[in-house]
């Protein structure tokens, strides 16, 4: 994750494997921090998770969906991009009443460090 953030800081695109690993780790962290099944967070092509307490989605298109590009997800997860700003600028597509991740972001510090160390 730190390597992906370092590349972003250098105005470079993280290499594919680094970005994939970071996104998958961050999606797992999101599902752990906000357990549930009411919101589906999609970061194509690397993964998707269901999270946030509420009604469970079972079939078809979920009513609450958040979708963004991998680099945007890393920026959100590291607290470098505010969720509301990302939605307003069109960098994040969010639909449904529960599709606001503001309360559960960031997932890591701005350089990829664990937030648990700060507690």
C-alpha positions as CSV (number, residue, x, y, z in Angstrom):
1,X,0.0,0.0,0.0
2,X,2.8,2.4,0.9
3,X,4.4,1.8,-2.5
4,X,1.2,2.7,-4.3
5,X,0.9,5.9,-2.3
6,X,4.5,6.7,-2.9
7,X,4.0,6.4,-6.7
8,X,1.0,8.6,-6.5
9,X,3.0,11.2,-4.6
10,X,5.6,11.1,-7.4
11,X,2.9,11.8,-9.9
12,X,3.4,8.3,-11.3
13,X,0.9,5.5,-11.9
14,X,1.6,2.6,-9.5
15,X,2.5,-0.5,-11.3
16,X,-0.4,-2.9,-11.9
17,X,0.6,-5.5,-9.2
18,X,1.3,-2.9,-6.5
19,X,-2.0,-1.2,-7.2
20,X,-3.9,-4.5,-7.3
21,X,-2.4,-5.6,-3.9
22,X,-3.2,-2.2,-2.3
23,X,-6.8,-2.1,-3.5
24,X,-7.4,-5.7,-2.3
25,X,-5.9,-5.0,1.1
26,X,-7.9,-1.8,1.4
27,X,-11.1,-3.5,0.4
28,X,-10.5,-6.1,3.1
29,X,-9.9,-3.4,5.6
30,X,-13.1,-1.6,4.6
31,X,-15.1,-4.8,5.0
32,X,-13.5,-5.3,8.5
33,X,-14.1,-1.7,9.6
34,X,-17.7,-1.5,8.3
35,X,-19.1,-5.1,8.4
36,X,-22.4,-5.7,6.7
37,X,-24.0,-6.2,3.4
38,X,-26.0,-3.1,2.5
39,X,-23.4,-1.3,0.3
40,X,-21.4,-2.8,-2.5
41,X,-18.0,-1.1,-3.1
42,X,-16.6,-1.8,-6.6
43,X,-13.0,-1.0,-7.7
44,X,-12.8,-2.6,-11.1
45,X,-10.9,-4.6,-12.2
46,X,-9.4,-5.5,-8.8
47,X,-12.3,-6.3,-6.5
48,X,-15.5,-5.6,-4.8
49,X,-16.9,-6.0,-1.2
50,X,-20.1,-5.7,0.5
51,X,-20.0,-3.6,3.7
52,X,-21.9,-1.3,6.0
53,X,-24.7,-2.5,8.4
54,X,-28.2,-2.6,7.1
55,X,-30.4,-4.7,4.9
56,X,-28.7,-7.5,3.2
57,X,-28.6,-7.5,-0.6
58,X,-29.3,-10.9,-2.2
59,X,-29.8,-10.8,-6.0
60,X,-29.6,-8.4,-8.9
61,X,-28.1,-4.9,-8.8
62,X,-27.6,-3.7,-5.3
63,X,-29.5,-0.6,-4.2
64,X,-26.4,1.0,-2.7
65,X,-23.3,1.0,-4.8
66,X,-20.0,2.9,-4.7
67,X,-17.7,2.5,-7.7
68,X,-14.4,4.2,-8.6
69,X,-11.0,3.7,-10.3
70,X,-8.2,2.0,-8.3
71,X,-6.1,5.1,-7.7
72,X,-9.1,7.0,-6.5
73,X,-9.9,4.3,-4.0
74,X,-6.3,4.4,-2.7
75,X,-6.6,8.2,-2.3
76,X,-9.9,7.9,-0.5
77,X,-8.7,5.1,1.8
78,X,-5.6,7.1,2.7
79,X,-7.6,10.2,3.5
80,X,-6.1,12.2,0.7
81,X,-9.4,12.7,-1.0
82,X,-12.7,13.5,0.7
83,X,-15.6,11.2,-0.2
84,X,-18.0,14.1,-0.8
85,X,-15.4,15.9,-3.0
86,X,-14.8,12.7,-5.0
87,X,-18.5,12.2,-5.6
88,X,-19.0,15.9,-6.5
89,X,-16.2,15.8,-9.0
90,X,-17.4,12.6,-10.6
91,X,-14.4,10.5,-9.5
92,X,-16.7,8.3,-7.5
93,X,-20.2,7.0,-8.5
94,X,-22.4,6.5,-5.5
95,X,-26.0,5.5,-5.6
96,X,-28.4,4.6,-2.8
97,X,-29.3,6.0,0.6
98,X,-26.4,4.2,2.4
99,X,-23.7,4.8,-0.3
100,X,-21.9,7.5,1.7
101,X,-18.6,6.1,3.0
102,X,-17.6,9.3,4.8
103,X,-18.0,7.8,8.3
104,X,-15.7,4.8,7.5
105,X,-12.9,6.6,5.7
106,X,-9.9,6.9,5.9
107,X,-8.8,3.3,6.3
108,X,-5.1,4.2,6.6
109,X,-2.9,7.1,7.3
110,X,-1.8,9.4,4.4
111,X,1.3,7.4,3.7
112,X,-0.2,3.9,4.2
113,X,0.5,3.6,7.9
114,X,-2.0,1.9,10.2
115,X,-4.4,4.1,12.0
116,X,-4.5,1.7,14.9
117,X,-1.0,2.9,15.9
118,X,-2.5,6.4,16.5
119,X,-5.0,5.2,19.1
